[in-house]
Structures are given as structure tokens and as C-alpha cells.
């Protein structure tokens, strides 16, 4: 039986059981199966089958050219040679018609950029803000009209046409590039069916709103290729990027790529006597760095409870060394080589000739340096793992649906059989006596269930106090800013005498000259403070939710309540036999909605970015430190208040459940008895109908 056949069965069952819905509450759960199963099948056939692949790395790390080579055989689908000012996030998906979807900055985001452009200093944020505002002025476009669009969609007849207009929105000198926060490409490329590709700007993207957009998109990704240039392999910027941008959940596979291997060979080859010696030295040295840095970062992630992140990072100790240029040298005709490719090719050939005894690179050498077989293998393995995981989930969908159907059919069968027994062997007076006995037990049961809820609330209060102490203590990890060093040209003027002793009219005259010196200065980066606050808020919210929902588990609470029910409604007690009522009592517990804790927090970083941008120098450095401490305190206070409110709501919800349990259980018993009374009014006819209904249900029961 496949999913469609099972769906037909659910439709048939729904049609046959709907007329009986008012007599047996169990039928409501059966009717909901069709809707739930339809939604799950639809989800697995569309969005859930997508593999989201992201490329992480710093600006100018070669991510776009790497992706073009890996996925599109070098065809320039993704714009290359981006600069920090044009490093917009790009998502590529399959689409029937070539389409470019552009997301512009909001009015507030652009206002922040304009404000930043007016700041002094040469910090990257300030420089990029100036460049963006300058681009807008030069383009002569109406900024507010463009921003008001929010999102713009442009369709073309061909891929070439799409790439033609893409430059206006993502090119280094594009007319609208400065106002674009993100682009989405939809291409009729069969290779894109089933997955999305995300080309991300690095965390050295100086535009805060783009960085936040990148984090949002990264949270949806399943596989991440982390690209680090061999010449600056896993430097501090790379490690900061991994620590800050890698989402806490979602990513299932990571691949570390040591890119631009050709440039590293060029730098190191002059000191070696062969290509093999050069490659061996580089792989040993860079491999050791990967092992050290990734292990250290993994330990840090482990300490803050991010076990999944830690495991992903520990798997990155063996990088894949690769070269996009070498891949092109081996596979693309020379007319497709760019100027940079040609230059690197000539330099490598010259070095091999001069230092390696006139060695000439062969296609096999280029393929080995490129190492794209390893990349493709890693990509295909990740894809296969995702598909395999989805297949397991899909394969489990039908058995799970069948099991749920059988379980609910058994509950319904038991309810029908119990009703038939009641009609055949009991009378209304006997049922009334059993109802009274059951309601007396319910009073005792309600007391036991209230004790269970009370114990849970006591545990919640204890957890709340412990968590807040931990969060207050952890604040100290985020209140220190690294002092950075910058350099600027200092120009001063001085006077030079122009008097000549033999020209009296020149006596006392002078001219002004200037001299320049390079001066070192210290500063704090406002972006560091923004990230400190953002990271603190994220870590706090994550820790609160994880610890609270683990210790105060709704599923554990419901299981404890069910144990109390079974204990109190012991069917082996000869003086009390509530078989006909037990299902209705258990049904009440099944339908209880016990709340979970979910904690949201505001955009805390904006508390800093509204006041500080770019480089913060001199007396303002202490002001930024004070502001960081103030915002951390405010963030802690806000999270504490939201946590307190969430705990209060949680307690109130449980109290409502606790106070209403006795009434719910009693009402359920009375409703069941009222249905039986109605059946007794036309007993013989109803018995025939119930036997027929039992026959309908048993047709779908598996022996």
C-alpha cells in the first residue's frame, strides 16, 4: 500500500464515520487523521525535499567563483568579484522562468546607513556606508521610491537576459546595487531541482542589516561549505565568522574547504623542489592548523551547551584543498579564462620552470591541484545523506500513519463494544450507581493530579532561580571589547622664512609648508559591541528554553498524570469496576494542552547601533564600554522579565488545568452516560446500528 492508497482509505473512513461523530467522541480524532496525513505528504513532496546548501566565508574568499565552478561548470551564474559594499546574500532556486527577486533595505535600515556615512574614521562600516551613499548619489535614482517597493520581481525570457539585468542590482557599479539587501535567482536549471544554493557574505560584511539577514537565511541551511583562503587559512576573521554566524540548529553537515590552493602553491613553491613537496608541506601545515583551531572552537561550543555545533566543528579537522582556477585550467578553453586566471597560470608556469627544473604542468597536475573530485564527492555525499534521511522519514510516514489509524480504530472499537455491553447487560439505575461511584473516585483522582501539577510548578520555580543566577554570571563573558589599532596620516603646517639678507624688502617674509606623518591610534569597533549584545541575547534565550523545557517537560507531566489515573482507576478492585468510564477519563488527559516555554527577545543590538557606528576613539571609547555594559544589563533585565512572564503564564495555564480537571473528568463521564441514556430510549434499533458500525470499523482493523 502506498500513501495515495492510504489516503483513499482515510477518506472512505471519514465519510462512513462522520454520521456517528455525535455519539462517539473518539471519531473526532479519526477524522483529523486525513487532514494531518494530507499535509505531511504534501510537505515531503515539496519544501521538505529541498537541500539547502550554503557557502560561508569572508568577503573576497572566492565563494561565488567556487560555486559557479562546482555547480554550474564555471558559468557565471553568481556575480563574482564582489566587494564589501556589494556583498549581498544570494539564494538560487529552481524556477520555470528565469527570475530575479530583489529585496531592498527598509527605510529605517537605509537611514542607519546614511547616518553611519556621516561618521568620522576609516572603519570598514563607515567606509562602506560612504561608498553606498555615494553610489546612490551618482546613480541619480529616487531612493524612497525604490525602498518603498520592498521586494521587486523581474522575469526574463532567457538566462542570458537575467544575467544582463542582474548587474544592475548586484554588480559593483550597478544602478540599484547600493539599495539591495538580498537577491534571489530562480533558474530553469534541472540541476537545481530539489535544492537551494545560498551564497553568503562574510561576517566582515560591514552592513549590520545584511549580516542579520545572512543569519536568518543560514538558519534554514542543511549543508555548509566553509571556504577559507589557504593564504590566510582560518585566521581570526574566519574563526569569528564560524563562532558568530553558524546557527545553533539546522545544519546537518559541514565541509571545510581550503580554497585558492593555487595561490598557496605559488607562495610556497619557491622554497621547494617539486609540486609534490610543496603540496605535502602545505597540507601538513594547514591541516595542523585546522585540527587546532576547530578543536578549540568545538570545546567552546560544547561548554555553552551547543553539542550539535561542537560535533560539526570537530568534523572539520581535515580540510579539502581545492582550486577553482586549477579546475578551469584543466577543463575550460582559454577563451573562458579571466585576466586573473591567465596571470596566475603564467606565474605558476614560470615558477615551475625556474625552480622545479623546467617542469611543465600537465592536465593531471591541474586536476590534482583543483581536487574537485573530492568536492563533488563531499557534495554528493551530503546530498545523498539528506535524501536518505528524508527517505527514512517518508518511509516512516506511512507505517506511522497506519499505526495511528489502528490505534484510534481500536479505541473506537472498544468504545462501541463497551456501549453494546452496557445496552445488553446494564440498566439505567445500575449505570447511575456506577456513575456516582466513578465521580467519587474522580474527586480523589483530582487531588492526586493537583499534587502532580503542584510538584511541577515547584520544580519550575527552582529551575527559574538557577537559570537566572547562571545568566547573570555569564554576562561577564560579553562585557569586554578588544582594542583595535588603526593608522592615519597626520598633516601639520609650519613656516619657512623666505627672507634674503641682500633683499631688504623680503626681510620678515615667510611661506607656509606642510608635512605628513603616519600616526597609530587605538579604537573600539561599534560592530564588536553590537555582536557581543546579540550573542549574549541569543545564548540566554537558548539556555532558558533548553533547560526549562528539558526539566519541566509537558510530555513527562502528562505521563505522570496518566499514571495517577491508572492507579486510582484500578480495575482489579472488586468494589469498583469503571471499565465503561476509563476510556473517557483517559481521553480527557490525551486532549489536555500543556504549555511549553518559548522566549523571544527584541533586537538588542540596535540599542548600541543607534548611538555608535564605525570606529569609536578617545573619550568615546569609555562611553561605548559603558553603553555595552548598560545594554547587557538591559538585555538581562528584559530577558528576566520575559522569563518571569512566561513562567507566570505557564503556572497560570497549569493552574487552570489543575482546577478544571475534576470538572472536565466529571463532565466527560456525564456526557458519556447521557449518550447511553439516549441509546436506551430505542435500545433494539441502536444495538443493530452499533453492530453494523462495529462491522464497518473492523473491516479496517488489522488482526
CORKA-V855138 format. One record per backbone hydrogen bond with DSSP energy under -0.5 kcal/mol. NH is the residue of the N-H (numbers start at 1). CO is the residue of the C=O. E is the energy in kcal/mol with one decimal. If there is no record, write none. Layout:
nh=NH co=CO e=E
nh=NH co=CO e=E
//
This chain:
nh=6 co=2 e=-2.2
nh=7 co=3 e=-2.5
nh=8 co=4 e=-2.0
nh=9 co=5 e=-1.8
nh=10 co=6 e=-2.3
nh=11 co=7 e=-2.3
nh=12 co=8 e=-2.5
nh=13 co=9 e=-3.0
nh=14 co=10 e=-2.4
nh=15 co=11 e=-2.2
nh=16 co=12 e=-2.3
nh=17 co=13 e=-2.4
nh=18 co=14 e=-1.9
nh=20 co=17 e=-1.8
nh=21 co=18 e=-1.8
nh=23 co=20 e=-1.3
nh=24 co=20 e=-1.5
nh=27 co=24 e=-2.0
nh=28 co=25 e=-1.5
nh=29 co=25 e=-0.6
nh=30 co=26 e=-1.2
nh=31 co=27 e=-2.4
nh=32 co=28 e=-1.4
nh=33 co=29 e=-0.7
nh=33 co=30 e=-0.8
nh=34 co=30 e=-0.6
nh=34 co=31 e=-0.5
nh=35 co=31 e=-0.6
nh=36 co=32 e=-2.2
nh=37 co=33 e=-2.7
nh=38 co=34 e=-2.3
nh=39 co=35 e=-2.1
nh=40 co=36 e=-2.0
nh=41 co=37 e=-2.4
nh=42 co=38 e=-2.2
nh=43 co=39 e=-2.3
nh=44 co=40 e=-2.2
nh=45 co=41 e=-1.3
nh=46 co=42 e=-0.6
nh=46 co=43 e=-0.8
nh=48 co=43 e=-2.1
nh=49 co=46 e=-1.6
nh=50 co=47 e=-2.0
nh=51 co=194 e=-1.9
nh=52 co=50 e=-0.6
nh=53 co=51 e=-0.7
nh=53 co=196 e=-2.9
nh=54 co=223 e=-2.7
nh=55 co=198 e=-2.4
nh=56 co=54 e=-0.6
nh=56 co=225 e=-2.4
nh=61 co=58 e=-1.8
nh=66 co=62 e=-2.0
nh=67 co=63 e=-2.6
nh=68 co=64 e=-2.6
nh=69 co=65 e=-2.1
nh=70 co=66 e=-2.5
nh=71 co=67 e=-3.0
nh=72 co=67 e=-0.6
nh=72 co=68 e=-1.5
nh=73 co=69 e=-0.6
nh=74 co=68 e=-2.3
nh=75 co=72 e=-2.3
nh=77 co=75 e=-3.0
nh=86 co=83 e=-1.4
nh=87 co=84 e=-0.7
nh=88 co=86 e=-2.4
nh=89 co=181 e=-1.0
nh=90 co=199 e=-2.3
nh=91 co=183 e=-2.2
nh=92 co=197 e=-3.2
nh=93 co=185 e=-3.2
nh=95 co=187 e=-1.6
nh=99 co=186 e=-2.3
nh=100 co=154 e=-3.1
nh=101 co=99 e=-0.5
nh=101 co=184 e=-3.1
nh=102 co=100 e=-0.5
nh=102 co=152 e=-3.2
nh=103 co=182 e=-3.0
nh=104 co=102 e=-0.6
nh=104 co=150 e=-2.7
nh=105 co=179 e=-2.1
nh=110 co=106 e=-2.3
nh=111 co=107 e=-2.0
nh=112 co=108 e=-1.9
nh=113 co=109 e=-1.6
nh=114 co=110 e=-2.4
nh=115 co=111 e=-2.2
nh=116 co=112 e=-2.3
nh=117 co=113 e=-1.9
nh=118 co=114 e=-0.6
nh=118 co=115 e=-0.9
nh=119 co=116 e=-1.7
nh=127 co=123 e=-2.6
nh=128 co=124 e=-2.6
nh=129 co=125 e=-2.1
nh=130 co=126 e=-2.5
nh=131 co=127 e=-2.4
nh=132 co=128 e=-2.9
nh=133 co=129 e=-2.4
nh=134 co=130 e=-2.5
nh=135 co=131 e=-2.5
nh=136 co=132 e=-2.0
nh=137 co=133 e=-2.1
nh=138 co=134 e=-2.4
nh=139 co=135 e=-1.9
nh=140 co=136 e=-1.4
nh=141 co=136 e=-0.7
nh=143 co=141 e=-1.0
nh=146 co=142 e=-1.9
nh=147 co=143 e=-2.8
nh=148 co=144 e=-1.9
nh=149 co=145 e=-0.6
nh=149 co=146 e=-1.3
nh=150 co=146 e=-0.5
nh=150 co=147 e=-1.2
nh=151 co=149 e=-2.7
nh=152 co=102 e=-2.5
nh=154 co=100 e=-2.9
nh=156 co=98 e=-2.3
nh=162 co=158 e=-1.7
nh=163 co=159 e=-2.7
nh=164 co=160 e=-1.5
nh=165 co=161 e=-1.5
nh=166 co=162 e=-1.8
nh=167 co=163 e=-0.9
nh=168 co=165 e=-1.1
nh=169 co=165 e=-0.6
nh=169 co=166 e=-1.5
nh=170 co=166 e=-2.2
nh=171 co=167 e=-1.5
nh=174 co=171 e=-1.4
nh=176 co=168 e=-2.8
nh=177 co=168 e=-0.7
nh=179 co=176 e=-1.7
nh=180 co=177 e=-1.7
nh=181 co=103 e=-2.8
nh=182 co=103 e=-1.7
nh=183 co=89 e=-2.7
nh=184 co=101 e=-2.8
nh=185 co=91 e=-3.0
nh=186 co=99 e=-2.6
nh=187 co=93 e=-2.6
nh=187 co=185 e=-0.5
nh=189 co=187 e=-2.0
nh=190 co=188 e=-0.6
nh=192 co=189 e=-2.2
nh=193 co=190 e=-1.3
nh=195 co=192 e=-2.1
nh=196 co=51 e=-1.9
nh=197 co=92 e=-2.3
nh=198 co=53 e=-3.2
nh=199 co=90 e=-3.3
nh=199 co=197 e=-0.5
nh=200 co=55 e=-1.6
nh=200 co=198 e=-0.7
nh=205 co=202 e=-1.8
nh=206 co=204 e=-0.6
nh=208 co=206 e=-0.8
nh=211 co=207 e=-2.0
nh=212 co=208 e=-2.3
nh=213 co=209 e=-1.7
nh=214 co=210 e=-2.4
nh=215 co=211 e=-2.1
nh=216 co=212 e=-2.1
nh=217 co=213 e=-2.3
nh=218 co=214 e=-2.7
nh=219 co=215 e=-1.5
nh=220 co=217 e=-1.6
nh=221 co=218 e=-1.7
nh=222 co=52 e=-2.3
nh=223 co=52 e=-2.3
nh=224 co=253 e=-2.3
nh=225 co=54 e=-2.9
nh=226 co=224 e=-0.7
nh=226 co=255 e=-2.9
nh=227 co=56 e=-3.2
nh=227 co=225 e=-0.7
nh=228 co=226 e=-0.6
nh=228 co=257 e=-2.6
nh=230 co=259 e=-2.5
nh=232 co=229 e=-1.2
nh=233 co=230 e=-1.1
nh=235 co=232 e=-1.3
nh=239 co=235 e=-2.2
nh=240 co=236 e=-2.5
nh=241 co=237 e=-2.2
nh=242 co=238 e=-2.4
nh=243 co=239 e=-2.2
nh=244 co=240 e=-2.2
nh=245 co=241 e=-2.8
nh=246 co=241 e=-0.6
nh=246 co=242 e=-1.0
nh=252 co=222 e=-3.2
nh=253 co=222 e=-1.7
nh=255 co=224 e=-2.6
nh=257 co=226 e=-3.1
nh=257 co=255 e=-0.6
nh=258 co=256 e=-0.5
nh=258 co=320 e=-2.4
nh=259 co=228 e=-1.9
nh=259 co=257 e=-1.2
nh=261 co=322 e=-2.2
nh=263 co=260 e=-0.7
nh=264 co=260 e=-1.3
nh=265 co=261 e=-2.1
nh=266 co=262 e=-2.0
nh=267 co=263 e=-2.1
nh=268 co=264 e=-2.5
nh=269 co=265 e=-2.6
nh=271 co=268 e=-1.6
nh=272 co=269 e=-1.5
nh=278 co=274 e=-1.9
nh=279 co=275 e=-2.7
nh=280 co=276 e=-2.8
nh=281 co=277 e=-2.1
nh=282 co=278 e=-2.3
nh=283 co=279 e=-2.7
nh=284 co=280 e=-2.0
nh=285 co=281 e=-2.5
nh=286 co=282 e=-3.0
nh=287 co=283 e=-1.8
nh=288 co=284 e=-1.8
nh=289 co=285 e=-1.5
nh=290 co=286 e=-2.2
nh=291 co=287 e=-2.2
nh=292 co=288 e=-2.2
nh=293 co=289 e=-2.9
nh=294 co=290 e=-2.3
nh=295 co=291 e=-1.5
nh=296 co=292 e=-1.9
nh=297 co=293 e=-2.3
nh=298 co=294 e=-2.4
nh=299 co=295 e=-2.0
nh=300 co=296 e=-1.6
nh=301 co=297 e=-2.3
nh=302 co=298 e=-2.3
nh=303 co=299 e=-1.9
nh=304 co=300 e=-1.0
nh=305 co=302 e=-1.5
nh=306 co=301 e=-2.4
nh=307 co=305 e=-1.6
nh=310 co=306 e=-2.3
nh=311 co=307 e=-2.2
nh=312 co=308 e=-2.1
nh=313 co=309 e=-2.5
nh=314 co=310 e=-2.0
nh=315 co=311 e=-1.0
nh=315 co=312 e=-0.5
nh=316 co=313 e=-1.7
nh=317 co=314 e=-0.7
nh=319 co=317 e=-0.5
nh=320 co=256 e=-2.9
nh=321 co=319 e=-0.6
nh=322 co=258 e=-2.3
nh=323 co=370 e=-1.2
nh=327 co=323 e=-1.6
nh=328 co=324 e=-2.1
nh=329 co=325 e=-2.8
nh=330 co=326 e=-1.8
nh=331 co=327 e=-1.4
nh=332 co=328 e=-2.8
nh=336 co=333 e=-2.2
nh=337 co=334 e=-1.6
nh=342 co=338 e=-2.3
nh=343 co=339 e=-2.3
nh=344 co=340 e=-2.4
nh=345 co=341 e=-2.6
nh=346 co=342 e=-2.4
nh=347 co=343 e=-2.2
nh=348 co=344 e=-2.6
nh=349 co=345 e=-2.3
nh=350 co=346 e=-2.3
nh=351 co=347 e=-2.6
nh=352 co=348 e=-2.5
nh=353 co=349 e=-2.0
nh=354 co=350 e=-2.4
nh=355 co=351 e=-2.9
nh=356 co=352 e=-1.6
nh=358 co=353 e=-1.7
nh=359 co=352 e=-1.2
nh=366 co=362 e=-2.2
nh=367 co=363 e=-2.6
nh=368 co=364 e=-2.1
nh=369 co=365 e=-2.5
nh=370 co=366 e=-2.9
nh=371 co=367 e=-2.5
nh=374 co=371 e=-0.5
nh=375 co=371 e=-1.3
nh=376 co=372 e=-3.2
nh=377 co=373 e=-2.3
nh=378 co=374 e=-2.3
nh=379 co=375 e=-2.7
nh=380 co=376 e=-3.1
nh=381 co=377 e=-2.6
nh=382 co=378 e=-2.2
nh=383 co=379 e=-2.4
nh=384 co=380 e=-3.0
nh=385 co=381 e=-2.7
nh=386 co=382 e=-2.2
nh=387 co=383 e=-2.9
nh=388 co=384 e=-3.1
nh=389 co=385 e=-2.7
nh=390 co=386 e=-2.9
nh=391 co=387 e=-2.8
nh=392 co=388 e=-2.5
nh=393 co=389 e=-2.4
nh=394 co=390 e=-3.3
nh=395 co=391 e=-3.7
nh=396 co=392 e=-2.1
nh=397 co=393 e=-1.0
nh=398 co=394 e=-1.0
nh=399 co=395 e=-0.9
nh=400 co=396 e=-2.2
nh=401 co=397 e=-2.4
nh=402 co=398 e=-2.8
nh=403 co=399 e=-2.7
nh=404 co=400 e=-2.5
nh=405 co=401 e=-2.3
nh=406 co=402 e=-2.7
nh=407 co=403 e=-2.6
nh=408 co=404 e=-2.4
nh=409 co=405 e=-2.5
nh=410 co=406 e=-2.4
nh=411 co=407 e=-2.0
nh=412 co=408 e=-2.4
nh=413 co=409 e=-3.0
nh=414 co=410 e=-2.7
nh=415 co=411 e=-2.2
nh=416 co=412 e=-2.7
nh=417 co=413 e=-2.9
nh=418 co=414 e=-2.5
nh=419 co=415 e=-2.0
nh=420 co=416 e=-2.4
nh=421 co=417 e=-2.5
nh=422 co=418 e=-2.5
nh=423 co=419 e=-2.2
nh=424 co=420 e=-2.1
nh=425 co=421 e=-3.1
nh=426 co=422 e=-1.7
nh=431 co=427 e=-2.4
nh=432 co=428 e=-2.2
nh=433 co=429 e=-2.0
nh=434 co=430 e=-2.2
nh=435 co=431 e=-2.4
nh=436 co=432 e=-2.2
nh=437 co=433 e=-2.3
nh=438 co=434 e=-2.4
nh=439 co=435 e=-2.6
nh=440 co=436 e=-1.9
nh=441 co=437 e=-1.8
nh=442 co=438 e=-2.1
nh=443 co=439 e=-1.6
nh=444 co=440 e=-1.3
nh=445 co=441 e=-2.9
nh=446 co=442 e=-3.1
nh=447 co=443 e=-1.4
nh=448 co=444 e=-1.8
nh=449 co=445 e=-2.6
nh=450 co=446 e=-2.4
nh=451 co=447 e=-1.8
nh=452 co=448 e=-1.7
nh=453 co=449 e=-2.4
nh=454 co=450 e=-2.8
nh=455 co=451 e=-2.4
nh=456 co=452 e=-1.7
nh=457 co=453 e=-2.3
nh=458 co=454 e=-2.2
nh=459 co=455 e=-2.0
nh=460 co=456 e=-2.3
nh=461 co=457 e=-2.1
nh=462 co=458 e=-1.9
nh=463 co=459 e=-2.5
nh=464 co=460 e=-2.4
nh=465 co=461 e=-1.9
nh=466 co=462 e=-2.0
nh=467 co=463 e=-2.7
nh=468 co=464 e=-2.1
nh=469 co=465 e=-1.6
nh=470 co=466 e=-1.8
nh=471 co=467 e=-2.5
nh=472 co=468 e=-2.2
nh=473 co=469 e=-2.0
nh=474 co=470 e=-2.3
nh=475 co=471 e=-0.8
nh=475 co=472 e=-0.6
nh=476 co=473 e=-1.2
nh=477 co=474 e=-1.8
nh=478 co=475 e=-2.0
nh=484 co=523 e=-3.1
nh=486 co=521 e=-3.2
nh=488 co=519 e=-2.3
nh=490 co=488 e=-0.5
nh=490 co=517 e=-3.6
nh=491 co=489 e=-0.6
nh=492 co=515 e=-2.2
nh=494 co=513 e=-2.9
nh=496 co=511 e=-3.1
nh=498 co=509 e=-2.1
nh=499 co=509 e=-0.6
nh=500 co=503 e=-0.6
nh=503 co=500 e=-2.0
nh=506 co=503 e=-2.6
nh=507 co=504 e=-1.5
nh=509 co=506 e=-2.2
nh=511 co=496 e=-2.7
nh=513 co=494 e=-3.1
nh=515 co=492 e=-2.2
nh=517 co=490 e=-2.3
nh=519 co=488 e=-3.4
nh=519 co=517 e=-0.6
nh=521 co=486 e=-2.7
nh=523 co=484 e=-2.3
nh=524 co=616 e=-2.5
nh=526 co=524 e=-0.6
nh=526 co=614 e=-2.5
nh=528 co=525 e=-0.9
nh=529 co=525 e=-1.2
nh=530 co=526 e=-2.3
nh=531 co=527 e=-2.3
nh=532 co=528 e=-2.3
nh=533 co=529 e=-2.2
nh=534 co=530 e=-2.3
nh=535 co=531 e=-2.9
nh=536 co=532 e=-2.2
nh=537 co=533 e=-2.5
nh=538 co=534 e=-2.2
nh=539 co=535 e=-2.8
nh=540 co=536 e=-2.5
nh=541 co=537 e=-2.4
nh=542 co=538 e=-2.4
nh=543 co=539 e=-2.6
nh=544 co=540 e=-2.6
nh=545 co=541 e=-2.3
nh=546 co=542 e=-2.6
nh=547 co=543 e=-2.5
nh=548 co=544 e=-2.3
nh=549 co=545 e=-2.4
nh=550 co=546 e=-1.4
nh=551 co=547 e=-2.2
nh=552 co=548 e=-3.2
nh=553 co=551 e=-1.0
nh=557 co=553 e=-2.3
nh=558 co=554 e=-2.5
nh=559 co=555 e=-2.1
nh=560 co=556 e=-2.3
nh=561 co=557 e=-2.2
nh=562 co=558 e=-2.1
nh=563 co=559 e=-2.0
nh=564 co=560 e=-1.7
nh=565 co=561 e=-1.9
nh=566 co=562 e=-2.5
nh=567 co=563 e=-2.3
nh=568 co=564 e=-2.3
nh=569 co=565 e=-2.7
nh=570 co=567 e=-0.6
nh=570 co=568 e=-0.5
nh=573 co=570 e=-1.4
nh=574 co=572 e=-0.5
nh=576 co=573 e=-1.2
nh=581 co=578 e=-1.6
nh=582 co=578 e=-1.9
nh=583 co=579 e=-0.7
nh=585 co=581 e=-1.9
nh=586 co=582 e=-2.6
nh=587 co=583 e=-2.2
nh=588 co=584 e=-1.4
nh=589 co=585 e=-1.4
nh=590 co=586 e=-2.1
nh=591 co=587 e=-1.6
nh=592 co=588 e=-0.5
nh=592 co=589 e=-0.9
nh=594 co=592 e=-0.7
nh=595 co=593 e=-0.5
nh=598 co=596 e=-0.6
nh=600 co=598 e=-0.5
nh=604 co=602 e=-2.2
nh=606 co=603 e=-1.4
nh=607 co=604 e=-2.0
nh=608 co=605 e=-1.5
nh=609 co=605 e=-2.3
nh=610 co=606 e=-1.7
nh=611 co=608 e=-1.8
nh=612 co=608 e=-2.9
nh=616 co=524 e=-2.9
nh=617 co=615 e=-0.6
nh=618 co=522 e=-0.5
nh=620 co=617 e=-1.6
nh=621 co=618 e=-1.7
nh=622 co=618 e=-0.5
nh=623 co=619 e=-1.1
nh=624 co=620 e=-2.3
nh=625 co=621 e=-2.2
nh=626 co=622 e=-2.8
nh=627 co=623 e=-2.3
nh=628 co=624 e=-2.8
nh=629 co=625 e=-2.4
nh=630 co=626 e=-2.5
nh=631 co=627 e=-3.0
nh=632 co=628 e=-2.7
nh=633 co=629 e=-2.2
nh=634 co=630 e=-2.5
nh=635 co=631 e=-3.1
nh=636 co=632 e=-2.7
nh=637 co=633 e=-2.6
nh=638 co=634 e=-3.1
nh=639 co=635 e=-2.9
nh=640 co=636 e=-2.7
nh=641 co=637 e=-2.7
nh=642 co=638 e=-2.7
nh=643 co=639 e=-2.7
nh=644 co=640 e=-2.9
nh=645 co=641 e=-2.5
nh=646 co=642 e=-2.7
nh=647 co=643 e=-2.9
nh=648 co=644 e=-2.6
nh=649 co=645 e=-2.9
nh=650 co=646 e=-2.7
nh=651 co=647 e=-3.0
nh=652 co=648 e=-2.8
nh=653 co=649 e=-2.6
nh=654 co=650 e=-2.4
nh=655 co=651 e=-2.5
nh=656 co=652 e=-2.5
nh=657 co=653 e=-2.1
nh=658 co=654 e=-3.2
nh=659 co=655 e=-3.2
nh=660 co=656 e=-2.0
nh=661 co=657 e=-1.2
nh=664 co=660 e=-3.1
nh=665 co=661 e=-3.1
nh=666 co=662 e=-2.5
nh=667 co=663 e=-3.1
nh=668 co=664 e=-2.4
nh=669 co=665 e=-2.0
nh=670 co=666 e=-2.5
nh=671 co=667 e=-2.8
nh=672 co=668 e=-2.2
nh=673 co=669 e=-2.4
nh=674 co=670 e=-2.5
nh=675 co=671 e=-2.0
nh=676 co=672 e=-1.9
nh=677 co=673 e=-2.6
nh=678 co=674 e=-2.1
nh=679 co=675 e=-2.0
nh=680 co=676 e=-2.2
nh=681 co=677 e=-0.9
nh=682 co=679 e=-1.4
nh=683 co=680 e=-1.1
nh=686 co=682 e=-2.4
nh=687 co=683 e=-2.4
nh=688 co=684 e=-1.6
nh=689 co=685 e=-2.2
nh=690 co=686 e=-2.9
nh=691 co=687 e=-2.1
nh=692 co=688 e=-2.1
nh=693 co=689 e=-2.7
nh=694 co=690 e=-2.6
nh=695 co=691 e=-1.9
nh=696 co=692 e=-2.0
nh=697 co=693 e=-2.4
nh=698 co=694 e=-2.6
nh=699 co=695 e=-1.0
nh=700 co=697 e=-1.5
nh=701 co=698 e=-0.6
//
